[in-house]
Amino acid sequence: MAGNTLPFKSNYAVSSKIEPFYKGGKVQISHDEQYIFCTCGPRVNILQIDTGKIIHSIEQDDQEDITSFSLSPDDEILVTASRALLLKQWDWKQEKCTRSWRAIHNVPVASMTFDCTSTLLATGGCDGTIKLWDVVKQYCTHNLKGSSGVVHLVEFHPDISRLQLFSSSVDCGIRIWDLRTSKCICVLESHYSAVTSLAFSPDGQTLVSSGRDKICSVWDLKKKAVKRTVPVYEAVEGVVVLPGKSDYSQMGVKGEGLHFVTAGSKGVLRVWDSSSARCVFTQTLPDAPALNTEEGDLDPRSLMHLLPMPQSNRLATVTAEHNILIYQMPALTVQQQFVGYNDDILDVKFLGKDDTHIVVSTNSSQLKVFELATNSCQILYGHTDTILSIDVFRKGSMFASCAKDKSLRLWKMDLKSGHVHCVAQGSGHSNAVGSVACSRLKKGFLVSGSQDCTIKLWDLPDPLPDVGCEPVLMTARLTERAHDKDVNSVTISPNDKLLASGSQDRTAKLWSLADMSLLGVFRGHSRGVWCVQFSPVDQVLATASADGSIKIWSIQEFSCLRDVSEVELAEEQAKQEDQVLKQQELSNLLHEKKYLKALGIAISLDQPHTALRVIREIRQQEDGVQELEKTLLKLRQDQKESVLRFSVVWNTNSRSCLDAQAVLQVLLTHLSPEEILQYQGTRTHLEGLIPYTERHMQRIGRLLQASMFLDYMWQKMRITGGKDSVNLDDDEGMDTSPQSIFIVDKQPMDMADIPGSLQQQEDEEEDLEDSEKREELLDEDESVSTSKSAHVNGMKPNGVNSAVDEGQVSSEESEDEDDVMEMTTKSTDSDPSKTADIR
């Protein structure tokens, strides 16, 4: 293997995630049209429309599934009902339950809604009763009986002065309740199947109802009779009445009569004229071929909900695949699309110039392209069966997909708009295509592997069709029977010269792409090979198998270089996941200033540097000394033992020795020697602490001496311009007569070298382990001369002459030698100037 390898991280922190937020059930949009509320098991998830992020998640304490919920028109109160027969009132912005009470229903609540004043709440139960609640005064105001079976729909009349409630149950009738008398005043009968939605006209005089009996009924509420029955030829799940003031000519609205929009099993929006009972507009879905759904199966594109957004003149639909789409009227262009549930993820790849998108294949026939900034999704139609594999070309604007429908497709992204469309498709395999690989250096070709045991090489069409044109057909340039069983994976080398394939026959093979000749076979797996990948930097190939192992192979010798088993992978993964969770919890505790728990987690990780991080956080506080003392003394004995052991490690480094000494001070101050000696390994720890502590004290002493020397020089030297004088104390015996020039050095000394030399010596001292050298250093330090007298004629205190170059300064910065300063004043006949040399 090559010597230069890329550095890999051992664990990763999640920066963002796309997770399931809707698995079916009720969906509601806030009155300000900024949030989407939807159920997901025991939670109500709140999605911010602009960002596509889940900002709040309201969860039941008892983990019971939520059967229904309702948001008040003022967007302040959220009420949920669960299978535990409890109603809970939430301050959803704070995610706090403000009140809970028994629903009185004998069975779970199936539907609920608020009136326009946000004070009355109606709940429809599976026991056939309807109850009204005053959420302000907190009591039940009405108990309406008479419905048969589950009451799955309740709706207040928009004119609160009427005090009327509309409901529907399994008997297919629409009941009108007078809340003044608590009696049913009328039953509207027209449908022969469950009524799914009610919509009122702007004047409140007309009601439109939809049902799964493939009709919509238009009712005159004054006469309480049906005005017209509109056959829509599909099971309708939602209906919305169009407001009369806007221009909807693009949607086929030409008159001033009542028009309404339906959404149902055909998966498209349609506009109907109530007066003529005719469809005036049908939405067209791009790139949406007919699906291979068996009789009775639900089309995944079927619409389950239709929600109005009147403030922004938009519509929202919910599909059977739990996708939420927001359309801008009147053009009905898709503005945003959110995927509520993905099911199994089969493949995912980055897409776009700067990896701005990801393309995902699930166990469905559609591809999903997510914009990472907003989580908005574009759904790509084309395949007619489950998509198994995706691969992206190098520049990221084109990718290929293959599926169980025996075909592969080529897709291209418009980098400006982000829109993706199909530009080419190919067929020719006799069985499902399980893997596809794109060329690496240029957009020249594709390789596909199939369950028919063959590998096909495809050339890309040139030129590619423009947006809106039909996809061109690709034909395979070369077909090779590669394995004895299904081909599970294919990959192309970074230089486009080699191809590797993995198969269910437990082998991987290496091919030359020039002529598809076989170069070698990799044998060693005991189960099928599901993935093969070339290294981007080394001459090796990695294979992953159903036998639970990953093998690294040399592509020159076809020998196995390393075998990583599944006991190893599982243990390492569990260890890394546990460390990531603890590191995240540690960061949260430090942010909350819960230092005791944070230090306990750091000790459990057995990482001295992590514990040091906690200690430093504590010491940085205003009352750091007291906080550190309080935290350390609350630790258990085994934790104190660990902290003492960590302190030995910290004390070996000058950057962390102060933290170690602060910990030691607390332990030695508050614990008796007998108690400390009971700790495991105490004697060993103390033996490791003493020499380094002595070194730190000596180093600090030398730094103090050096600082005093600099202070002495600053006080004694006066430089005042062209002519200066040396003013020394009289007891120094120096010539105090005025001098022409005070010269320090012919070559200026770089003062930055002093701390550099000191640091260099500190690093050298840290590496000294020999006890004899430490003793010598101690002896030399004790003999440091503190005399700083000025001597004429260049004589040292011991009387030995020292050779000093004229006008040259030689500086010895070693902290282990005596600090000697000599000032030499010379007078010459030729040069009246006098020079003071400092050594």
C-alpha positions, 0 to 999 in steps of 0.5 A: 500500500502507498505510504501517503494515506488520507487522515480519517476521523474515528467518529463524526457529529451529526450536523443536520438530519432528515428524519420522519415527521409524519406517518399518516393521520391528521395534518393542520396548517397554522393560521399564520401559515408558517407551521405544519402540524402533523401526527407521528405516533405518540408525537405531534411534530411542528414543521417550519415551512420556510426552513423545512426543519422540525422546530417543536415535537409535542410528545405524550408522556405515556407514549400512547399514539395520538388519535386526533389533535386541533390547533386553535385559530389564534395559533395559541392552544394545541389540544391532543387526544390519545388512546389513553382517553386523555385530552391535553392542552399544550403551550406548543411554543414552550412544549409544555402541557398546561392542562390535562383532563379525562375525555369522558368518551368511553373510547378514543377521540377520532376527531376534534376542531375549534370554533372561530373564537378559539374558546369552544372545542368539539370532540367526536368519539368512536362511541358515537357521541360529540362533546363540546368543551369551554377551554377557557372556563375548563368544563364540558358544555354539551354532550351530543348523542345520536350519531351511529358509530365513529364520528370522524368529522366535526366542523363549526359553521364559520358564522359563530352567531349561528351556533351550529356544529356539523358532524358526520359518522359511518352512517354517511349522513351530515348532521347539523346540531343547534348548540342552543338546544343541543339537538340535531336539527337536520340530517343531510343525506346524499352520500353512500360512503363516508363523508371525508370533507366539508367546505363552506362558501364565503357567505356561509349559505352553501356547503360542499361535501365530498365522499369516497362514493366518487361524488361531491354534493352542493348544499343549500343551507337555508333550505337544507337540501342538496342543490347539485350532485357533482360526479367526480369519478374518483374517491375524494378526500378533500375539497376547498372552495375557491374565494370569489375575489381572485383571478383564477382564469389559469385554473379554468374559472371564467364565471362568477359562480361557486367553484371548488377544488377536489383532491382524491385517488387520482393524485391530481387537483381538479377544479369544478363549476358547481352550477354546471357540475363540470370539471373546468381544470385538471392538473398535469403531473410531469414525468409521472407514468402509470404505476404497476399497482395491483387491483385494490392497491392504493396509488402512492400518488393518491391525495389524502388531504387538501388544505387551504392557505388563504393568506398566501393564496396557496393550497397544500396536499398530502399524498398517500406516501406521506409527502406534503406539497404546497402549490401556488395558485393560480398556476398551481406550481409546486412551491415546496415539497416535504417528505414525511416518511421515507421507509427503507433507504436503499442508496443516497448520494450528494448532488450539485456543484457544491453538494447542495442536494442529496438524491435518495432511493427508497423502496419505491419507484420514485427518487427524492432530491432534497435541498439540504438548506430547506429540506424541500424535496423534488420527487422524480418519476420515471421508474415503475418499480423499486430503485436499487442503486444511484451513482453520480458523475464527478461534477455532480450535475448528472447521475444515473439510477437503476431499478427492478424494472430492468432499466436504468435512467440518466438524470440531469440537474439544472444548476440554476433552478435545481430542477432535475429531469430525465434525459436518457433511459436504457433497457436490455437486461433480462432481470432487475438491475442492481447496480450502476456506476458512472465514469470518473474522469469524464461524462462518457459512459455507464456500467450496469450490473444485473441479476441476469449475471451480466455487466453492460457498458453504455455510452452516453448520448451526445448531445443530451436533450434539452429540458422538456424533451423526451428522454433519448434511448441508450443502447449497450455497447458491450455485454459480458457474462461476468458471474455465476449469480446475481451481480450486486455491485459494480464500481469504476476506478478513479482513472476510468481504466478498471472495473470491479464487480461483486456478486452473489457467487461470493467473489469479486472480479477485476476487469479492464474497461478497454476490452472488458477482459478479466484481470483477476478474481478475489476469493475469500468471502463465505457469503455474497459480496454486496459492495465493492469500492476502489481506494481513491489514493491506494492500489487496493479494493475494498469488498463488503460481504453478507458474511459480516466482514470487510476485506482489503485487497491488493489489485496487483497481487489479488491477495487479501491485505486486511480482514475486518470481522463483524465482532470488531466492527460492532464493538468499535461502532458501539464504542464510538457511538457511546463516546459521541453521546457522552461527548455531546452530553458533556458539552450540554452539561458544561453549557448548563454549568453542571460541572459535577456531572460533566466531570463524572462523564469525563472520568467515565470516558477515561480521557485525561484531556477531556477531564482537563477541559472540565477543570479549565471550564470551572477555573475560568468562572468568577468563583473558580477556586470555590467551584473547583473545591466544591466539585472535587470534594463531591466526587466519589473515592474512585473518581478522586483516584482518577482525578489524582491519576489525571493530575500526574499526566497534566503535571508533566506539561507546562501548559497544564501544570497550573490546572494539576497544581490547583487540583492537588491543592484541593485534595491535599488541603481537605484530605488527610495523608492517611486517606490519600494513601488509601487510594490505589497507586498513590505512592506511584502517583506522588513519585511521578508528581514530585520531580516535575513539580520541582522542575516547574518551581525551578523554571518559575524561579529562573523566569523570575530572575530573568525578569528581574534582569530585564527590569534592572537593565530598563532602570539602568539604561537611558537612551536620549537621542544622539548623545546619551549618558550612562547613569549608574549608581556611584557605588558601581565605580563607573565613569559618570562623565558625559559620553558622546554615544552609548552603543549597545551593539553593532548588530542589534540583539533580537529580544524575541530570541530570549523567550524562544531560548527559554521555551527551547530550554523548557522543552529540553527540560521536559524530556530529561529523564536522567536523575543525574542530569537533574542533580547537576542542574540543581547544583548549577542553579544553586551556584547562580551568581546574583552579582551584576557589577560592572568591570573595566578591562573585560575581567570576570569576577574570578579574575580570568580575562574574557575575549570581547570583540570591540563593539560586539555583544555575545549573549548567553541565554542558558538558564542553567548558567550564571547570569554575568553582566560586564560593562566595558568602557573603552577610550581611544585616542583616535575615537573619543567615543566610548562604548559600553559592551554588555555581556 
